[in-house]
């Protein structure tokens, strides 16, 4: 390693300052092990780009905990995915158990702190990924951590200061995400009230496909970038879920403008993982298997919330197909009906609900700026190039 060692720092193995904890899975065949009150994490619970994981979709019982190799990670400790989807990292917002495809990380007392190790692992994540291996799935093992060399401040106060700078940015990001969740819930509540609970009999019923244009994306491999400058990241289902990463594919930016996706556009994944989302990332190119949803007649909130309303039905249709990758067809959009109010009613609704959508989009842009700031500071702080007292 040729890294310069800053004054007051030292080079150590990661396992010199951190404990690696293995997870496990209670037997799926024993009903008494499941549907309890202990959160049991898989990577799907924290693969969202957020620092903190707050709950798990599945829960186990005390009996399930006792009769398996899973452990309880404490609030403030770290979880990292180690198999398949490698290198997703989060900190726990409460005590939780976890499966064997992840490792728990806990700082050794007096040598480091978890908040610093969280950012250190984020800094080292591509090194960990490069060291992963496997015939079927990429895998991080305990020896991967044992072989990982790191630079670390000897003084815990400096570790706390570095983590504090980055945490202050993540706290703002987290606040904006939680605000967006509240705004989304408010919009959904208004939608249900107007169109489910208090719908009027004289409102026109028409297909979802008639209120918006559902533009399918490009086979982006046919549009490779001509150089390192005139290019854009490709928006696939993975990126729609997790955001654009360094591992994404790229395409030329010289595609037809309608295939360019910008922050605030409504995107509908119609194959494999069905998702309706207001895109909250950077400008990119729309890949096939995704719809970009637009309308010249109806406001964004209207076609976005109607698309979300029918999503569970679309998911059921996709699952019912005897294929490896379920999807919906154009006829499913034709068969999904929406209620269209009178023009003046729609205008009054828009005054109440569109500001909620606009605020979400504005928050998303602010999140993007904060993430860029954090990601710019991360390598400089973690290498000691910028010192914090």
C-alpha positions as CSV (number, residue, x, y, z in Angstrom):
1,X,0.0,0.0,0.0
2,X,1.3,3.4,-0.9
3,X,-1.1,5.5,1.1
4,X,0.5,8.3,3.1
5,X,-0.1,7.9,6.8
6,X,-1.3,11.2,8.2
7,X,0.2,12.3,11.5
8,X,-1.7,10.7,14.4
9,X,-3.1,7.9,12.2
10,X,-2.1,4.3,11.9
11,X,-2.4,1.4,9.5
12,X,-4.2,-1.7,10.9
13,X,-6.3,-4.6,9.7
14,X,-10.0,-4.0,9.8
15,X,-10.5,-6.8,12.3
16,X,-8.0,-5.2,14.7
17,X,-10.6,-2.6,15.4
18,X,-13.9,-4.3,14.6
19,X,-15.8,-7.5,15.5
20,X,-17.4,-9.5,12.7
21,X,-20.7,-11.1,13.6
22,X,-22.4,-13.8,11.6
23,X,-26.2,-14.1,11.1
24,X,-28.6,-17.0,10.5
25,X,-32.1,-18.1,9.5
26,X,-34.6,-20.0,11.7
27,X,-36.1,-23.0,10.0
28,X,-38.8,-21.9,7.6
29,X,-40.6,-25.2,8.2
30,X,-41.3,-24.4,11.9
31,X,-44.2,-22.0,12.2
32,X,-43.5,-21.2,15.8
33,X,-40.2,-19.5,14.7
34,X,-41.9,-16.8,12.6
35,X,-44.3,-13.9,12.9
36,X,-43.0,-12.9,16.3
37,X,-41.8,-9.5,17.5
38,X,-38.0,-9.6,16.6
39,X,-37.1,-7.9,13.4
40,X,-35.1,-10.2,11.1
41,X,-33.1,-8.4,8.4
42,X,-32.4,-9.3,4.9
43,X,-30.6,-7.1,2.4
44,X,-34.0,-6.1,0.9
45,X,-34.7,-4.2,4.1
46,X,-31.8,-1.8,3.9
47,X,-30.9,-1.8,0.2
48,X,-32.3,1.8,-0.2
49,X,-29.3,4.0,0.1
50,X,-30.3,5.3,3.5
51,X,-27.9,5.2,6.5
52,X,-30.4,3.8,9.0
53,X,-32.5,0.6,8.8
54,X,-35.6,1.0,11.0
55,X,-37.5,-2.2,10.5
56,X,-37.6,-5.6,8.7
57,X,-40.4,-7.1,6.6
58,X,-40.1,-10.4,8.4
59,X,-40.1,-11.0,12.2
60,X,-39.1,-14.0,14.2
61,X,-40.0,-15.3,17.7
62,X,-37.8,-15.7,20.8
63,X,-38.0,-19.5,20.0
64,X,-36.8,-18.8,16.5
65,X,-33.9,-16.8,17.8
66,X,-33.0,-19.5,20.3
67,X,-33.1,-22.3,17.8
68,X,-31.0,-20.7,15.1
69,X,-27.5,-19.2,14.6
70,X,-28.9,-15.7,14.1
71,X,-27.7,-13.0,16.5
72,X,-29.1,-9.8,17.8
73,X,-27.3,-6.7,16.5
74,X,-27.7,-3.7,18.8
75,X,-29.0,-0.3,17.9
76,X,-26.1,1.7,16.4
77,X,-24.2,-1.3,15.1
78,X,-23.6,-1.9,11.4
79,X,-24.9,-4.5,9.0
80,X,-23.3,-5.2,5.6
81,X,-24.6,-7.5,2.8
82,X,-22.1,-10.2,2.0
83,X,-23.6,-12.5,-0.6
84,X,-25.2,-11.9,-4.0
85,X,-25.9,-8.2,-3.6
86,X,-22.5,-7.4,-2.0
87,X,-21.6,-4.3,0.0
88,X,-24.8,-2.7,1.0
89,X,-24.3,-1.0,4.4
90,X,-26.6,0.4,7.0
91,X,-26.7,1.2,10.7
92,X,-29.4,-0.2,13.0
93,X,-32.0,2.2,14.4
94,X,-33.0,-0.5,17.0
95,X,-32.0,-4.0,18.0
96,X,-32.6,-6.6,15.2
97,X,-31.6,-10.1,14.1
98,X,-30.3,-10.8,10.6
99,X,-29.8,-13.6,8.1
100,X,-26.6,-15.4,7.0
101,X,-26.2,-13.4,3.9
102,X,-25.1,-10.4,6.0
103,X,-22.5,-9.7,8.6
104,X,-22.8,-7.5,11.7
105,X,-20.0,-5.1,12.5
106,X,-19.3,-3.7,15.9
107,X,-16.4,-1.5,16.9
108,X,-14.0,-2.8,19.5
109,X,-14.2,-0.6,22.6
110,X,-11.4,2.0,22.9
111,X,-10.2,1.4,19.4
112,X,-12.9,2.7,17.2
113,X,-16.6,3.8,17.0
114,X,-19.3,2.4,14.9
115,X,-20.3,5.7,13.3
116,X,-16.7,6.1,12.0
117,X,-16.5,2.4,10.8
118,X,-19.8,2.9,8.9
119,X,-18.2,5.7,6.8
120,X,-14.9,3.8,6.6
121,X,-16.7,0.8,5.0
122,X,-18.5,3.1,2.6
123,X,-15.1,4.5,1.6
124,X,-13.6,1.0,1.2
125,X,-16.7,-0.6,-0.4
126,X,-15.2,-1.0,-3.9
127,X,-12.1,-2.7,-2.4
128,X,-14.4,-5.1,-0.6
129,X,-16.4,-5.8,-3.7
130,X,-13.2,-6.5,-5.7
131,X,-12.1,-8.9,-3.1
132,X,-15.4,-10.8,-3.1
133,X,-15.7,-14.1,-5.1
134,X,-17.9,-17.0,-5.7
135,X,-18.9,-19.6,-8.3
136,X,-22.6,-18.6,-8.2
137,X,-22.8,-15.5,-6.0
138,X,-20.1,-13.0,-5.2
139,X,-19.4,-13.4,-1.5
140,X,-17.6,-11.5,1.2
141,X,-16.1,-13.8,3.9
142,X,-14.6,-13.1,7.3
143,X,-11.2,-13.5,5.8
144,X,-12.1,-10.6,3.4
145,X,-12.3,-8.3,6.4
146,X,-9.2,-9.9,8.0
147,X,-7.2,-9.0,4.8
148,X,-8.6,-5.4,4.6
149,X,-6.0,-2.9,5.6
150,X,-7.3,0.6,6.7
151,X,-5.9,3.9,7.9
152,X,-7.6,5.1,11.1
153,X,-7.0,8.0,13.5
154,X,-5.6,6.8,16.8
155,X,-7.6,9.4,18.7
156,X,-11.3,8.5,19.1
157,X,-12.1,12.2,19.3
158,X,-10.9,12.6,15.7
159,X,-12.9,9.6,14.6
160,X,-16.0,11.1,16.2
161,X,-15.3,14.5,14.5
162,X,-14.9,13.0,11.1
163,X,-18.1,10.9,11.5
164,X,-19.9,13.9,12.9
165,X,-19.3,15.9,9.7
166,X,-20.6,13.2,7.5
167,X,-23.4,12.3,9.9
168,X,-24.7,15.9,9.9
169,X,-25.2,15.6,6.1
170,X,-26.8,12.2,6.4
171,X,-29.1,13.5,9.1
172,X,-30.4,16.2,6.7
173,X,-30.8,13.6,4.0
174,X,-32.7,11.3,6.3
175,X,-35.0,14.2,7.4
176,X,-35.8,15.0,3.8
177,X,-36.6,11.4,3.0
178,X,-38.9,11.2,6.0
179,X,-40.6,14.4,4.9
180,X,-41.1,12.9,1.5
181,X,-42.7,9.8,3.0
182,X,-45.1,12.1,4.9
183,X,-45.9,14.1,1.8
184,X,-46.5,10.9,-0.2
185,X,-48.9,9.6,2.5
186,X,-50.8,12.9,2.5
187,X,-51.2,12.8,-1.3
188,X,-52.4,9.1,-1.1
189,X,-54.9,10.1,1.6
190,X,-56.4,12.8,-0.5
191,X,-56.5,10.5,-3.5
192,X,-58.3,7.8,-1.6
193,X,-60.8,10.3,-0.2
194,X,-61.6,11.8,-3.6
195,X,-61.6,8.8,-5.8
196,X,-62.5,5.8,-3.5
197,X,-64.5,7.1,-0.6
198,X,-66.3,10.1,-2.2
199,X,-66.2,9.4,-5.9
200,X,-69.1,11.0,-7.9
201,X,-71.3,8.9,-10.1
202,X,-71.2,11.4,-13.0
203,X,-67.4,11.2,-13.3
204,X,-66.2,9.6,-16.5
205,X,-64.5,6.2,-16.4
206,X,-61.7,5.6,-18.9
207,X,-58.6,3.5,-19.3
208,X,-55.3,4.4,-17.6
209,X,-53.7,4.2,-21.0
210,X,-55.9,7.1,-22.2
211,X,-54.8,9.7,-19.6
212,X,-51.0,9.4,-20.1
213,X,-48.4,8.3,-22.6
214,X,-46.4,5.2,-21.4
215,X,-43.1,5.4,-23.4
216,X,-41.1,2.2,-23.3
217,X,-37.3,2.7,-23.0
218,X,-34.5,1.9,-25.4
219,X,-32.3,-1.2,-25.8
220,X,-29.5,1.0,-24.5
221,X,-26.7,-1.4,-25.4
222,X,-27.4,-0.3,-29.0
223,X,-26.6,3.3,-28.0
224,X,-23.1,3.1,-26.5
225,X,-21.3,6.3,-25.5
226,X,-18.9,7.8,-28.1
227,X,-16.6,9.1,-25.4
228,X,-16.2,9.7,-21.6
229,X,-17.8,13.1,-21.8
230,X,-20.9,12.9,-24.0
231,X,-22.7,10.2,-22.1
232,X,-25.4,9.6,-19.5
233,X,-26.0,6.7,-17.0
234,X,-28.6,4.1,-18.0
235,X,-31.7,3.9,-15.9
236,X,-32.6,0.2,-15.4
237,X,-34.8,-1.5,-12.7
238,X,-31.8,-1.8,-10.4
239,X,-31.1,1.9,-10.6
240,X,-34.7,2.7,-10.2
241,X,-34.7,0.9,-6.9
242,X,-31.3,1.9,-5.6
243,X,-30.1,5.0,-7.5
244,X,-27.3,5.5,-10.0
245,X,-23.9,4.0,-8.9
246,X,-20.4,3.7,-10.3
247,X,-21.3,0.2,-11.6
248,X,-24.1,1.4,-13.9
249,X,-24.1,1.1,-17.6
250,X,-23.7,4.2,-19.8
251,X,-25.2,5.4,-23.1
252,X,-24.6,8.3,-25.4
253,X,-26.5,11.5,-24.6
254,X,-27.4,11.8,-28.3
255,X,-30.6,9.9,-28.0
256,X,-34.0,11.3,-28.8
257,X,-35.0,13.8,-26.0
258,X,-38.1,11.9,-24.9
259,X,-35.9,9.0,-23.7
260,X,-34.0,11.3,-21.3
261,X,-35.1,11.0,-17.7
262,X,-34.8,13.9,-15.3
263,X,-35.4,14.4,-11.6
264,X,-39.2,14.6,-11.1
265,X,-40.2,12.3,-14.1
266,X,-42.7,9.5,-13.4
267,X,-41.1,6.1,-14.1
268,X,-43.0,2.8,-14.2
269,X,-41.1,-0.5,-14.2
270,X,-43.4,-3.0,-16.0
271,X,-41.2,-6.1,-16.0
272,X,-39.7,-8.2,-13.2
273,X,-39.9,-5.8,-10.2
274,X,-43.0,-3.6,-10.8
275,X,-42.5,-0.1,-9.4
276,X,-44.1,3.3,-9.9
277,X,-41.8,6.1,-8.8
278,X,-41.1,9.7,-9.2
279,X,-37.5,9.6,-10.3
280,X,-35.3,11.3,-7.7
281,X,-31.9,10.9,-9.2
282,X,-29.7,12.4,-11.8
283,X,-30.4,12.8,-15.5
284,X,-30.1,9.5,-17.3
285,X,-31.3,7.4,-20.3
286,X,-34.5,5.3,-20.1
287,X,-33.8,1.6,-20.6
288,X,-36.3,-1.0,-22.0
289,X,-38.6,-2.6,-19.4
290,X,-39.3,0.9,-18.0
291,X,-42.1,3.3,-19.0
292,X,-41.6,7.1,-18.8
293,X,-45.1,8.3,-18.0
294,X,-46.2,11.8,-19.3
295,X,-49.4,13.6,-20.2
296,X,-50.2,16.8,-22.1
297,X,-53.7,16.9,-20.7
298,X,-53.6,15.7,-17.1
299,X,-51.4,16.9,-14.2
300,X,-48.5,14.8,-12.9
301,X,-50.2,13.9,-9.6
302,X,-53.2,12.5,-11.5
303,X,-51.5,9.9,-13.7
304,X,-48.8,9.1,-11.0
305,X,-51.3,8.3,-8.3
306,X,-53.7,6.4,-10.6
307,X,-50.7,4.3,-11.8
308,X,-49.8,3.6,-8.1
309,X,-53.4,2.7,-7.4
310,X,-53.4,-0.1,-9.9
311,X,-49.9,-1.3,-9.1
312,X,-50.9,-4.2,-6.8
313,X,-53.3,-5.4,-9.5
314,X,-50.4,-5.2,-12.1
315,X,-48.1,-7.1,-9.7
316,X,-50.7,-9.9,-9.3
317,X,-51.0,-10.1,-13.1
318,X,-47.2,-10.4,-13.5
319,X,-47.0,-13.1,-10.8
320,X,-49.7,-15.2,-12.5
321,X,-47.7,-15.6,-15.6
322,X,-45.8,-18.8,-16.1
323,X,-42.6,-17.1,-16.9
324,X,-39.3,-16.5,-15.1
325,X,-39.8,-12.7,-15.3
326,X,-43.4,-11.6,-14.9
327,X,-44.5,-8.5,-16.7
328,X,-47.6,-6.6,-17.7
329,X,-48.7,-5.8,-21.3
330,X,-50.3,-2.8,-22.9
331,X,-53.7,-4.4,-22.7
332,X,-53.4,-4.3,-18.9
333,X,-53.0,-0.6,-19.1
334,X,-56.1,-0.5,-21.3
335,X,-58.1,-2.6,-18.8
336,X,-57.1,-0.5,-15.7
337,X,-59.9,2.1,-15.3
338,X,-59.6,5.5,-13.8
339,X,-62.2,8.1,-12.8
340,X,-61.9,11.5,-14.5
341,X,-63.6,14.5,-12.7
342,X,-65.0,17.5,-14.4
343,X,-62.4,20.1,-15.4
344,X,-63.1,22.5,-12.6
345,X,-63.1,19.8,-10.0
346,X,-59.7,18.5,-11.3
347,X,-58.3,22.0,-11.2
348,X,-59.4,22.4,-7.5
349,X,-57.9,19.1,-6.6
350,X,-54.6,20.1,-8.3
351,X,-54.4,23.2,-6.2
352,X,-54.4,21.0,-3.1
353,X,-52.4,18.0,-4.1
354,X,-49.8,19.2,-6.7
355,X,-47.9,21.2,-4.1
356,X,-47.3,18.0,-2.2
357,X,-45.8,16.4,-5.3
358,X,-43.8,19.5,-6.1
359,X,-42.3,19.6,-2.6
360,X,-41.3,15.9,-2.9
361,X,-39.5,16.7,-6.2
362,X,-37.8,19.8,-4.6
363,X,-36.7,17.7,-1.6
364,X,-35.3,15.0,-3.9
365,X,-33.1,17.6,-5.7
366,X,-31.9,18.8,-2.3
367,X,-31.1,15.2,-1.3
368,X,-29.1,14.8,-4.5
369,X,-27.0,17.9,-3.7
370,X,-26.4,16.7,-0.2
371,X,-25.4,13.2,-1.4
372,X,-22.9,14.7,-3.8
373,X,-21.4,16.9,-1.0
374,X,-21.1,13.9,1.3
375,X,-19.6,11.7,-1.4
376,X,-17.1,14.4,-2.2
377,X,-16.0,14.8,1.4
378,X,-16.0,11.0,2.2
379,X,-12.7,10.0,0.5
380,X,-10.9,13.2,1.6
381,X,-11.9,12.8,5.3
382,X,-11.3,9.0,5.3
383,X,-7.8,9.4,3.9
384,X,-6.8,12.2,6.2
385,X,-6.4,14.7,3.3
386,X,-8.9,16.9,5.1
387,X,-8.4,17.0,8.9
388,X,-11.2,17.7,11.4
389,X,-10.4,18.7,15.0
